[in-house]
Amino acid sequence: MKKGTLILVIAIVCVFTIGIISIVRNDTLSPYDFLVKEMENDNARTPAEMLYQVNIDEGEYLIFYKDQRGIVACAIIKKKLLSYGLLRISSGIWPTNSKDPADFLFSSYKYNKGRAWIFWGIVRDSSVAKVLFNGKETKIVEAKGLRICYTTGKASTSPTELVYQLLDVQGRPIFQNTD
């Protein structure tokens, strides 16, 4: 075997080995672990505790977490070929420092050729049984002592109205914003 051919074979084997190691390493990394690693240089906003994680679409994860300051945030992570990508961080709800029955955030981000969005919040009033966003019922989950609600969507544009209702167990309105 010629010296040049040997070097080429060794180089190909090295690249292949590094690729396999990268794939194996990233397959063992969870979406939350990726988020922590991605934000490790942002001391205040670095995730301190995962609250809830859900797969909202093929390879797309919604992660609710508390940051180092105790603020609840959410991140949307997408699985890529060899790793994950951070699509959006929507952050900024203090879990307990409000007399309001609930606090909500809305975030929109570019997705393929359109927009994707998330409406989410923390429900503090225990009499709230259902939250509607623009007439659509949100999912409410219990996560480490918090009631988090959320709904997501994809369209050519983001919703132009942000109307939400808090309903009791009989479906009676407790609170409604008017945008």
TIPA-467994 format. One record per atom (N, C-alpha, C): residue in one letter; z, y, x; atom name; residue number from 1. Coordinates in steps of 0.2 Angstrom, whole numbers, plus 5000, padded with zeros to 4 digits. Layout:
N
<pt "A" <Z Y X> "CA" NUM>
...
***
This chain:
179
<pt "M" <5000 4994 5004> "N" 1>
<pt "M" <5000 5000 5000> "CA" 1>
<pt "M" <5000 5006 5005> "C" 1>
<pt "K" <4996 5011 5003> "N" 2>
<pt "K" <4996 5017 5007> "CA" 2>
<pt "K" <5002 5021 5006> "C" 2>
<pt "K" <5003 5026 5010> "N" 3>
<pt "K" <5009 5030 5010> "CA" 3>
<pt "K" <5009 5035 5004> "C" 3>
<pt "G" <5003 5037 5003> "N" 4>
<pt "G" <5002 5042 4997> "CA" 4>
<pt "G" <5003 5039 4990> "C" 4>
<pt "T" <5001 5032 4990> "N" 5>
<pt "T" <5002 5029 4984> "CA" 5>
<pt "T" <5009 5027 4983> "C" 5>
<pt "L" <5013 5025 4988> "N" 6>
<pt "L" <5020 5023 4988> "CA" 6>
<pt "L" <5024 5029 4985> "C" 6>
<pt "I" <5022 5035 4988> "N" 7>
<pt "I" <5026 5041 4986> "CA" 7>
<pt "I" <5025 5043 4979> "C" 7>
<pt "L" <5018 5042 4976> "N" 8>
<pt "L" <5017 5043 4969> "CA" 8>
<pt "L" <5021 5038 4965> "C" 8>
<pt "V" <5021 5032 4967> "N" 9>
<pt "V" <5024 5027 4963> "CA" 9>
<pt "V" <5032 5029 4962> "C" 9>
<pt "I" <5035 5030 4968> "N" 10>
<pt "I" <5042 5032 4968> "CA" 10>
<pt "I" <5043 5038 4964> "C" 10>
<pt "A" <5039 5043 4964> "N" 11>
<pt "A" <5039 5049 4960> "CA" 11>
<pt "A" <5039 5048 4953> "C" 11>
<pt "I" <5034 5043 4951> "N" 12>
<pt "I" <5034 5041 4944> "CA" 12>
<pt "I" <5040 5038 4941> "C" 12>
<pt "V" <5043 5033 4945> "N" 13>
<pt "V" <5049 5029 4944> "CA" 13>
<pt "V" <5055 5034 4943> "C" 13>
<pt "C" <5055 5039 4947> "N" 14>
<pt "C" <5061 5044 4947> "CA" 14>
<pt "C" <5060 5048 4941> "C" 14>
<pt "V" <5054 5051 4939> "N" 15>
<pt "V" <5053 5054 4933> "CA" 15>
<pt "V" <5055 5050 4927> "C" 15>
<pt "F" <5053 5044 4927> "N" 16>
<pt "F" <5054 5040 4921> "CA" 16>
<pt "F" <5062 5038 4920> "C" 16>
<pt "T" <5065 5037 4926> "N" 17>
<pt "T" <5072 5036 4926> "CA" 17>
<pt "T" <5076 5042 4923> "C" 17>
<pt "I" <5074 5048 4926> "N" 18>
<pt "I" <5078 5054 4923> "CA" 18>
<pt "I" <5076 5055 4916> "C" 18>
<pt "G" <5070 5053 4914> "N" 19>
<pt "G" <5069 5054 4906> "CA" 19>
<pt "G" <5073 5049 4902> "C" 19>
<pt "I" <5074 5043 4904> "N" 20>
<pt "I" <5078 5038 4901> "CA" 20>
<pt "I" <5085 5040 4901> "C" 20>
<pt "I" <5088 5043 4906> "N" 21>
<pt "I" <5095 5045 4907> "CA" 21>
<pt "I" <5096 5051 4902> "C" 21>
<pt "S" <5091 5055 4902> "N" 22>
<pt "S" <5091 5061 4897> "CA" 22>
<pt "S" <5092 5059 4890> "C" 22>
<pt "I" <5087 5054 4888> "N" 23>
<pt "I" <5087 5052 4881> "CA" 23>
<pt "I" <5094 5049 4879> "C" 23>
<pt "V" <5096 5044 4884> "N" 24>
<pt "V" <5102 5041 4882> "CA" 24>
<pt "V" <5108 5046 4882> "C" 24>
<pt "R" <5109 5050 4886> "N" 25>
<pt "R" <5114 5055 4886> "CA" 25>
<pt "R" <5114 5060 4880> "C" 25>
<pt "N" <5108 5062 4878> "N" 26>
<pt "N" <5107 5066 4872> "CA" 26>
<pt "N" <5108 5062 4866> "C" 26>
<pt "D" <5107 5056 4866> "N" 27>
<pt "D" <5108 5052 4860> "CA" 27>
<pt "D" <5115 5051 4858> "C" 27>
<pt "T" <5120 5051 4863> "N" 28>
<pt "T" <5127 5050 4863> "CA" 28>
<pt "T" <5130 5057 4861> "C" 28>
<pt "L" <5126 5063 4862> "N" 29>
<pt "L" <5129 5069 4860> "CA" 29>
<pt "L" <5129 5070 4853> "C" 29>
<pt "S" <5134 5072 4849> "N" 30>
<pt "S" <5134 5073 4842> "CA" 30>
<pt "S" <5132 5081 4841> "C" 30>
<pt "P" <5129 5082 4835> "N" 31>
<pt "P" <5128 5089 4834> "CA" 31>
<pt "P" <5133 5094 4835> "C" 31>
<pt "Y" <5140 5092 4833> "N" 32>
<pt "Y" <5145 5097 4835> "CA" 32>
<pt "Y" <5146 5097 4842> "C" 32>
<pt "D" <5146 5092 4846> "N" 33>
<pt "D" <5147 5092 4853> "CA" 33>
<pt "D" <5141 5097 4856> "C" 33>
<pt "F" <5135 5096 4854> "N" 34>
<pt "F" <5130 5101 4856> "CA" 34>
<pt "F" <5132 5108 4855> "C" 34>
<pt "L" <5134 5109 4849> "N" 35>
<pt "L" <5136 5116 4847> "CA" 35>
<pt "L" <5142 5119 4852> "C" 35>
<pt "V" <5147 5115 4853> "N" 36>
<pt "V" <5152 5117 4858> "CA" 36>
<pt "V" <5149 5118 4865> "C" 36>
<pt "K" <5145 5114 4867> "N" 37>
<pt "K" <5141 5115 4874> "CA" 37>
<pt "K" <5137 5121 4874> "C" 37>
<pt "E" <5133 5122 4868> "N" 38>
<pt "E" <5129 5128 4868> "CA" 38>
<pt "E" <5132 5135 4868> "C" 38>
<pt "M" <5139 5135 4865> "N" 39>
<pt "M" <5142 5141 4865> "CA" 39>
<pt "M" <5148 5141 4869> "C" 39>
<pt "E" <5148 5137 4874> "N" 40>
<pt "E" <5154 5137 4879> "CA" 40>
<pt "E" <5155 5144 4883> "C" 40>
<pt "N" <5150 5148 4883> "N" 41>
<pt "N" <5151 5154 4887> "CA" 41>
<pt "N" <5153 5160 4883> "C" 41>
<pt "D" <5154 5159 4876> "N" 42>
<pt "D" <5156 5164 4871> "CA" 42>
<pt "D" <5163 5162 4869> "C" 42>
<pt "N" <5168 5164 4873> "N" 43>
<pt "N" <5175 5162 4872> "CA" 43>
<pt "N" <5177 5163 4865> "C" 43>
<pt "A" <5176 5169 4862> "N" 44>
<pt "A" <5179 5170 4856> "CA" 44>
<pt "A" <5176 5166 4850> "C" 44>
<pt "R" <5169 5165 4851> "N" 45>
<pt "R" <5166 5161 4845> "CA" 45>
<pt "R" <5165 5154 4847> "C" 45>
<pt "T" <5167 5151 4852> "N" 46>
<pt "T" <5167 5144 4854> "CA" 46>
<pt "T" <5170 5140 4849> "C" 46>
<pt "P" <5167 5135 4846> "N" 47>
<pt "P" <5171 5131 4841> "CA" 47>
<pt "P" <5177 5128 4844> "C" 47>
<pt "A" <5182 5128 4840> "N" 48>
<pt "A" <5189 5125 4842> "CA" 48>
<pt "A" <5190 5119 4838> "C" 48>
<pt "E" <5188 5119 4831> "N" 49>
<pt "E" <5189 5113 4827> "CA" 49>
<pt "E" <5184 5112 4822> "C" 49>
<pt "M" <5181 5106 4822> "N" 50>
<pt "M" <5176 5105 4816> "CA" 50>
<pt "M" <5179 5104 4810> "C" 50>
<pt "L" <5177 5107 4805> "N" 51>
<pt "L" <5179 5106 4798> "CA" 51>
<pt "L" <5175 5101 4794> "C" 51>
<pt "Y" <5169 5102 4794> "N" 52>
<pt "Y" <5165 5098 4790> "CA" 52>
<pt "Y" <5157 5098 4793> "C" 52>
<pt "Q" <5154 5092 4792> "N" 53>
<pt "Q" <5147 5091 4795> "CA" 53>
<pt "Q" <5143 5087 4790> "C" 53>
<pt "V" <5137 5089 4788> "N" 54>
<pt "V" <5133 5086 4783> "CA" 54>
<pt "V" <5126 5086 4786> "C" 54>
<pt "N" <5122 5081 4785> "N" 55>
<pt "N" <5115 5081 4786> "CA" 55>
<pt "N" <5111 5084 4780> "C" 55>
<pt "I" <5108 5090 4780> "N" 56>
<pt "I" <5105 5093 4775> "CA" 56>
<pt "I" <5098 5092 4774> "C" 56>
<pt "D" <5095 5089 4779> "N" 57>
<pt "D" <5088 5088 4779> "CA" 57>
<pt "D" <5086 5083 4785> "C" 57>
<pt "E" <5080 5080 4785> "N" 58>
<pt "E" <5079 5076 4790> "CA" 58>
<pt "E" <5080 5079 4797> "C" 58>
<pt "G" <5086 5076 4800> "N" 59>
<pt "G" <5087 5078 4807> "CA" 59>
<pt "G" <5090 5085 4807> "C" 59>
<pt "E" <5092 5088 4802> "N" 60>
<pt "E" <5095 5095 4802> "CA" 60>
<pt "E" <5102 5095 4799> "C" 60>
<pt "Y" <5107 5098 4803> "N" 61>
<pt "Y" <5114 5097 4801> "CA" 61>
<pt "Y" <5117 5104 4800> "C" 61>
<pt "L" <5122 5104 4795> "N" 62>
<pt "L" <5126 5110 4794> "CA" 62>
<pt "L" <5133 5108 4796> "C" 62>
<pt "I" <5135 5112 4800> "N" 63>
<pt "I" <5142 5111 4803> "CA" 63>
<pt "I" <5147 5117 4802> "C" 63>
<pt "F" <5152 5116 4798> "N" 64>
<pt "F" <5157 5121 4797> "CA" 64>
<pt "F" <5163 5120 4802> "C" 64>
<pt "Y" <5165 5125 4805> "N" 65>
<pt "Y" <5170 5125 4811> "CA" 65>
<pt "Y" <5174 5131 4811> "C" 65>
<pt "K" <5180 5130 4814> "N" 66>
<pt "K" <5184 5136 4816> "CA" 66>
<pt "K" <5183 5138 4823> "C" 66>
<pt "D" <5182 5144 4824> "N" 67>
<pt "D" <5181 5147 4831> "CA" 67>
<pt "D" <5188 5148 4835> "C" 67>
<pt "Q" <5188 5150 4841> "N" 68>
<pt "Q" <5194 5151 4844> "CA" 68>
<pt "Q" <5199 5156 4841> "C" 68>
<pt "R" <5196 5161 4837> "N" 69>
<pt "R" <5200 5166 4834> "CA" 69>
<pt "R" <5203 5163 4827> "C" 69>
<pt "G" <5201 5158 4825> "N" 70>
<pt "G" <5203 5155 4818> "CA" 70>
<pt "G" <5198 5157 4813> "C" 70>
<pt "I" <5193 5160 4814> "N" 71>
<pt "I" <5188 5162 4809> "CA" 71>
<pt "I" <5183 5156 4808> "C" 71>
<pt "V" <5182 5155 4801> "N" 72>
<pt "V" <5177 5150 4799> "CA" 72>
<pt "V" <5170 5152 4800> "C" 72>
<pt "A" <5166 5148 4803> "N" 73>
<pt "A" <5159 5149 4804> "CA" 73>
<pt "A" <5155 5143 4802> "C" 73>
<pt "C" <5149 5144 4801> "N" 74>
<pt "C" <5144 5138 4801> "CA" 74>
<pt "C" <5138 5139 4805> "C" 74>
<pt "A" <5136 5133 4807> "N" 75>
<pt "A" <5130 5133 4811> "CA" 75>
<pt "A" <5125 5128 4808> "C" 75>
<pt "I" <5118 5129 4809> "N" 76>
<pt "I" <5113 5125 4807> "CA" 76>
<pt "I" <5110 5122 4814> "C" 76>
<pt "I" <5110 5116 4815> "N" 77>
<pt "I" <5107 5112 4821> "CA" 77>
<pt "I" <5102 5108 4819> "C" 77>
<pt "K" <5096 5108 4823> "N" 78>
<pt "K" <5091 5103 4821> "CA" 78>
<pt "K" <5090 5098 4827> "C" 78>
<pt "K" <5089 5092 4825> "N" 79>
<pt "K" <5087 5087 4830> "CA" 79>
<pt "K" <5080 5088 4833> "C" 79>
<pt "K" <5080 5088 4840> "N" 80>
<pt "K" <5073 5089 4843> "CA" 80>
<pt "K" <5072 5082 4846> "C" 80>
<pt "L" <5066 5082 4850> "N" 81>
<pt "L" <5065 5075 4853> "CA" 81>
<pt "L" <5070 5073 4858> "C" 81>
<pt "L" <5072 5077 4863> "N" 82>
<pt "L" <5077 5075 4868> "CA" 82>
<pt "L" <5084 5078 4867> "C" 82>
<pt "S" <5085 5083 4862> "N" 83>
<pt "S" <5091 5086 4861> "CA" 83>
<pt "S" <5092 5089 4854> "C" 83>
<pt "Y" <5095 5094 4854> "N" 84>
<pt "Y" <5096 5098 4847> "CA" 84>
<pt "Y" <5094 5105 4849> "C" 84>
<pt "G" <5093 5109 4843> "N" 85>
<pt "G" <5091 5116 4844> "CA" 85>
<pt "G" <5096 5119 4839> "C" 85>
<pt "L" <5098 5125 4841> "N" 86>
<pt "L" <5102 5129 4836> "CA" 86>
<pt "L" <5098 5134 4832> "C" 86>
<pt "L" <5098 5133 4826> "N" 87>
<pt "L" <5093 5137 4821> "CA" 87>
<pt "L" <5097 5143 4819> "C" 87>
<pt "R" <5103 5143 4817> "N" 88>
<pt "R" <5107 5149 4815> "CA" 88>
<pt "R" <5114 5148 4815> "C" 88>
<pt "I" <5118 5153 4817> "N" 89>
<pt "I" <5125 5153 4816> "CA" 89>
<pt "I" <5127 5159 4811> "C" 89>
<pt "S" <5130 5157 4806> "N" 90>
<pt "S" <5132 5161 4801> "CA" 90>
<pt "S" <5140 5161 4801> "C" 90>
<pt "S" <5143 5167 4803> "N" 91>
<pt "S" <5150 5167 4805> "CA" 91>
<pt "S" <5154 5173 4802> "C" 91>
<pt "G" <5160 5172 4801> "N" 92>
<pt "G" <5164 5178 4800> "CA" 92>
<pt "G" <5169 5178 4794> "C" 92>
<pt "I" <5171 5172 4791> "N" 93>
<pt "I" <5176 5172 4786> "CA" 93>
<pt "I" <5183 5170 4788> "C" 93>
<pt "W" <5187 5175 4787> "N" 94>
<pt "W" <5194 5173 4788> "CA" 94>
<pt "W" <5197 5168 4783> "C" 94>
<pt "P" <5199 5163 4784> "N" 95>
<pt "P" <5201 5158 4779> "CA" 95>
<pt "P" <5207 5160 4774> "C" 95>
<pt "T" <5211 5164 4777> "N" 96>
<pt "T" <5217 5165 4772> "CA" 96>
<pt "T" <5219 5173 4771> "C" 96>
<pt "N" <5216 5177 4775> "N" 97>
<pt "N" <5218 5184 4775> "CA" 97>
<pt "N" <5214 5188 4770> "C" 97>
<pt "S" <5214 5186 4763> "N" 98>
<pt "S" <5211 5190 4758> "CA" 98>
<pt "S" <5214 5188 4751> "C" 98>
<pt "K" <5215 5193 4747> "N" 99>
<pt "K" <5217 5192 4740> "CA" 99>
<pt "K" <5212 5190 4736> "C" 99>
<pt "D" <5205 5190 4738> "N" 100>
<pt "D" <5200 5189 4734> "CA" 100>
<pt "D" <5200 5181 4732> "C" 100>
<pt "P" <5197 5179 4726> "N" 101>
<pt "P" <5197 5172 4725> "CA" 101>
<pt "P" <5193 5168 4729> "C" 101>
<pt "A" <5188 5172 4732> "N" 102>
<pt "A" <5183 5168 4737> "CA" 102>
<pt "A" <5179 5173 4741> "C" 102>
<pt "D" <5177 5171 4746> "N" 103>
<pt "D" <5173 5176 4751> "CA" 103>
<pt "D" <5166 5172 4752> "C" 103>
<pt "F" <5161 5175 4752> "N" 104>
<pt "F" <5154 5172 4754> "CA" 104>
<pt "F" <5150 5175 4759> "C" 104>
<pt "L" <5146 5171 4762> "N" 105>
<pt "L" <5141 5174 4767> "CA" 105>
<pt "L" <5134 5171 4765> "C" 105>
<pt "F" <5129 5175 4766> "N" 106>
<pt "F" <5122 5173 4766> "CA" 106>
<pt "F" <5118 5174 4772> "C" 106>
<pt "S" <5115 5169 4774> "N" 107>
<pt "S" <5111 5170 4781> "CA" 107>
<pt "S" <5104 5166 4779> "C" 107>
<pt "S" <5099 5170 4782> "N" 108>
<pt "S" <5092 5167 4782> "CA" 108>
<pt "S" <5089 5167 4789> "C" 108>
<pt "Y" <5085 5162 4790> "N" 109>
<pt "Y" <5082 5161 4797> "CA" 109>
<pt "Y" <5075 5158 4796> "C" 109>
<pt "K" <5071 5160 4801> "N" 110>
<pt "K" <5064 5158 4801> "CA" 110>
<pt "K" <5064 5150 4801> "C" 110>
<pt "Y" <5060 5147 4797> "N" 111>
<pt "Y" <5059 5140 4797> "CA" 111>
<pt "Y" <5052 5138 4796> "C" 111>
<pt "N" <5049 5134 4800> "N" 112>
<pt "N" <5042 5133 4800> "CA" 112>
<pt "N" <5038 5139 4798> "C" 112>
<pt "K" <5034 5139 4793> "N" 113>
<pt "K" <5030 5145 4791> "CA" 113>
<pt "K" <5034 5150 4786> "C" 113>
<pt "G" <5040 5148 4784> "N" 114>
<pt "G" <5043 5152 4779> "CA" 114>
<pt "G" <5050 5153 4781> "C" 114>
<pt "R" <5055 5153 4776> "N" 115>
<pt "R" <5062 5155 4777> "CA" 115>
<pt "R" <5066 5150 4775> "C" 115>
<pt "A" <5072 5149 4778> "N" 116>
<pt "A" <5077 5144 4776> "CA" 116>
<pt "A" <5083 5148 4775> "C" 116>
<pt "W" <5088 5147 4771> "N" 117>
<pt "W" <5094 5151 4770> "CA" 117>
<pt "W" <5100 5146 4768> "C" 117>
<pt "I" <5105 5149 4769> "N" 118>
<pt "I" <5112 5146 4767> "CA" 118>
<pt "I" <5116 5151 4764> "C" 118>
<pt "F" <5119 5149 4758> "N" 119>
<pt "F" <5124 5153 4755> "CA" 119>
<pt "F" <5130 5149 4755> "C" 119>
<pt "W" <5136 5152 4758> "N" 120>
<pt "W" <5142 5148 4759> "CA" 120>
<pt "W" <5148 5152 4758> "C" 120>
<pt "G" <5154 5149 4757> "N" 121>
<pt "G" <5160 5153 4757> "CA" 121>
<pt "G" <5166 5149 4757> "C" 121>
<pt "I" <5171 5152 4756> "N" 122>
<pt "I" <5178 5149 4756> "CA" 122>
<pt "I" <5181 5151 4749> "C" 122>
<pt "V" <5183 5146 4745> "N" 123>
<pt "V" <5186 5147 4738> "CA" 123>
<pt "V" <5193 5146 4739> "C" 123>
<pt "R" <5197 5152 4738> "N" 124>
<pt "R" <5204 5152 4738> "CA" 124>
<pt "R" <5208 5150 4732> "C" 124>
<pt "D" <5205 5152 4726> "N" 125>
<pt "D" <5208 5152 4720> "CA" 125>
<pt "D" <5207 5144 4717> "C" 125>
<pt "S" <5213 5141 4716> "N" 126>
<pt "S" <5213 5134 4714> "CA" 126>
<pt "S" <5210 5133 4707> "C" 126>
<pt "S" <5210 5138 4703> "N" 127>
<pt "S" <5207 5137 4696> "CA" 127>
<pt "S" <5199 5137 4696> "C" 127>
<pt "V" <5196 5139 4702> "N" 128>
<pt "V" <5189 5139 4702> "CA" 128>
<pt "V" <5187 5131 4703> "C" 128>
<pt "A" <5183 5129 4698> "N" 129>
<pt "A" <5180 5122 4698> "CA" 129>
<pt "A" <5173 5122 4700> "C" 129>
<pt "K" <5169 5127 4699> "N" 130>
<pt "K" <5162 5127 4701> "CA" 130>
<pt "K" <5160 5134 4703> "C" 130>
<pt "V" <5155 5134 4708> "N" 131>
<pt "V" <5153 5141 4710> "CA" 131>
<pt "V" <5145 5140 4709> "C" 131>
<pt "L" <5142 5145 4706> "N" 132>
<pt "L" <5135 5146 4705> "CA" 132>
<pt "L" <5132 5151 4709> "C" 132>
<pt "F" <5127 5150 4713> "N" 133>
<pt "F" <5123 5155 4717> "CA" 133>
<pt "F" <5116 5156 4714> "C" 133>
<pt "N" <5115 5162 4711> "N" 134>
<pt "N" <5108 5163 4708> "CA" 134>
<pt "N" <5107 5157 4703> "C" 134>
<pt "G" <5112 5155 4699> "N" 135>
<pt "G" <5112 5150 4694> "CA" 135>
<pt "G" <5112 5143 4696> "C" 135>
<pt "K" <5112 5142 4703> "N" 136>
<pt "K" <5112 5135 4705> "CA" 136>
<pt "K" <5119 5133 4708> "C" 136>
<pt "E" <5121 5127 4706> "N" 137>
<pt "E" <5128 5125 4707> "CA" 137>
<pt "E" <5128 5123 4715> "C" 137>
<pt "T" <5133 5126 4718> "N" 138>
<pt "T" <5134 5124 4725> "CA" 138>
<pt "T" <5138 5118 4726> "C" 138>
<pt "K" <5138 5115 4732> "N" 139>
<pt "K" <5143 5109 4733> "CA" 139>
<pt "K" <5149 5112 4736> "C" 139>
<pt "I" <5155 5109 4733> "N" 140>
<pt "I" <5161 5111 4735> "CA" 140>
<pt "I" <5165 5105 4739> "C" 140>
<pt "V" <5167 5106 4745> "N" 141>
<pt "V" <5170 5101 4749> "CA" 141>
<pt "V" <5177 5103 4751> "C" 141>
<pt "E" <5182 5098 4751> "N" 142>
<pt "E" <5188 5100 4754> "CA" 142>
<pt "E" <5188 5098 4761> "C" 142>
<pt "A" <5190 5103 4766> "N" 143>
<pt "A" <5190 5101 4773> "CA" 143>
<pt "A" <5196 5104 4776> "C" 143>
<pt "K" <5200 5100 4778> "N" 144>
<pt "K" <5206 5102 4782> "CA" 144>
<pt "K" <5210 5108 4779> "C" 144>
<pt "G" <5211 5107 4772> "N" 145>
<pt "G" <5215 5112 4769> "CA" 145>
<pt "G" <5211 5118 4766> "C" 145>
<pt "L" <5205 5118 4767> "N" 146>
<pt "L" <5200 5123 4764> "CA" 146>
<pt "L" <5195 5120 4759> "C" 146>
<pt "R" <5194 5125 4755> "N" 147>
<pt "R" <5188 5123 4750> "CA" 147>
<pt "R" <5182 5127 4752> "C" 147>
<pt "I" <5177 5123 4754> "N" 148>
<pt "I" <5171 5127 4757> "CA" 148>
<pt "I" <5165 5125 4752> "C" 148>
<pt "C" <5162 5130 4750> "N" 149>
<pt "C" <5156 5129 4746> "CA" 149>
<pt "C" <5150 5131 4749> "C" 149>
<pt "Y" <5144 5128 4748> "N" 150>
<pt "Y" <5138 5129 4751> "CA" 150>
<pt "Y" <5132 5127 4747> "C" 150>
<pt "T" <5126 5130 4748> "N" 151>
<pt "T" <5120 5128 4745> "CA" 151>
<pt "T" <5115 5130 4750> "C" 151>
<pt "T" <5109 5127 4751> "N" 152>
<pt "T" <5104 5129 4756> "CA" 152>
<pt "T" <5097 5129 4752> "C" 152>
<pt "G" <5092 5132 4755> "N" 153>
<pt "G" <5086 5132 4752> "CA" 153>
<pt "G" <5080 5134 4757> "C" 153>
<pt "K" <5074 5132 4756> "N" 154>
<pt "K" <5068 5134 4760> "CA" 154>
<pt "K" <5063 5136 4755> "C" 154>
<pt "A" <5060 5142 4757> "N" 155>
<pt "A" <5054 5145 4753> "CA" 155>
<pt "A" <5050 5149 4757> "C" 155>
<pt "S" <5045 5152 4754> "N" 156>
<pt "S" <5041 5157 4758> "CA" 156>
<pt "S" <5045 5163 4760> "C" 156>
<pt "T" <5050 5165 4756> "N" 157>
<pt "T" <5054 5171 4757> "CA" 157>
<pt "T" <5061 5169 4755> "C" 157>
<pt "S" <5066 5173 4757> "N" 158>
<pt "S" <5073 5173 4755> "CA" 158>
<pt "S" <5074 5175 4748> "C" 158>
<pt "P" <5079 5173 4745> "N" 159>
<pt "P" <5081 5176 4738> "CA" 159>
<pt "P" <5082 5183 4739> "C" 159>
<pt "T" <5080 5187 4734> "N" 160>
<pt "T" <5080 5194 4734> "CA" 160>
<pt "T" <5087 5196 4730> "C" 160>
<pt "E" <5089 5192 4726> "N" 161>
<pt "E" <5096 5193 4723> "CA" 161>
<pt "E" <5101 5188 4725> "C" 161>
<pt "L" <5107 5191 4726> "N" 162>
<pt "L" <5113 5187 4728> "CA" 162>
<pt "L" <5118 5187 4723> "C" 162>
<pt "V" <5117 5184 4718> "N" 163>
<pt "V" <5122 5184 4712> "CA" 163>
<pt "V" <5126 5177 4712> "C" 163>
<pt "Y" <5133 5178 4712> "N" 164>
<pt "Y" <5137 5172 4711> "CA" 164>
<pt "Y" <5142 5172 4706> "C" 164>
<pt "Q" <5144 5166 4703> "N" 165>
<pt "Q" <5149 5166 4698> "CA" 165>
<pt "Q" <5154 5161 4700> "C" 165>
<pt "L" <5160 5162 4699> "N" 166>
<pt "L" <5166 5157 4699> "CA" 166>
<pt "L" <5168 5155 4692> "C" 166>
<pt "L" <5168 5149 4691> "N" 167>
<pt "L" <5169 5146 4685> "CA" 167>
<pt "L" <5175 5141 4685> "C" 167>
<pt "D" <5179 5141 4679> "N" 168>
<pt "D" <5185 5137 4679> "CA" 168>
<pt "D" <5182 5130 4677> "C" 168>
<pt "V" <5187 5125 4676> "N" 169>
<pt "V" <5185 5118 4674> "CA" 169>
<pt "V" <5182 5118 4667> "C" 169>
<pt "Q" <5183 5123 4662> "N" 170>
<pt "Q" <5179 5123 4656> "CA" 170>
<pt "Q" <5173 5126 4656> "C" 170>
<pt "G" <5171 5129 4662> "N" 171>
<pt "G" <5165 5132 4663> "CA" 171>
<pt "G" <5165 5140 4661> "C" 171>
<pt "R" <5171 5142 4660> "N" 172>
<pt "R" <5172 5149 4659> "CA" 172>
<pt "R" <5172 5153 4665> "C" 172>
<pt "P" <5169 5159 4665> "N" 173>
<pt "P" <5168 5164 4671> "CA" 173>
<pt "P" <5175 5166 4673> "C" 173>
<pt "I" <5177 5166 4679> "N" 174>
<pt "I" <5183 5169 4682> "CA" 174>
<pt "I" <5181 5175 4686> "C" 174>
<pt "F" <5175 5175 4689> "N" 175>
<pt "F" <5173 5181 4692> "CA" 175>
<pt "F" <5165 5180 4693> "C" 175>
<pt "Q" <5162 5186 4693> "N" 176>
<pt "Q" <5155 5186 4694> "CA" 176>
<pt "Q" <5153 5193 4697> "C" 176>
<pt "N" <5149 5193 4703> "N" 177>
<pt "N" <5146 5199 4706> "CA" 177>
<pt "N" <5140 5200 4702> "C" 177>
<pt "T" <5138 5206 4703> "N" 178>
<pt "T" <5131 5209 4700> "CA" 178>
<pt "T" <5126 5211 4706> "C" 178>
<pt "D" <5127 5208 4712> "N" 179>
<pt "D" <5123 5209 4717> "CA" 179>
<pt "D" <5125 5215 4721> "C" 179>
***
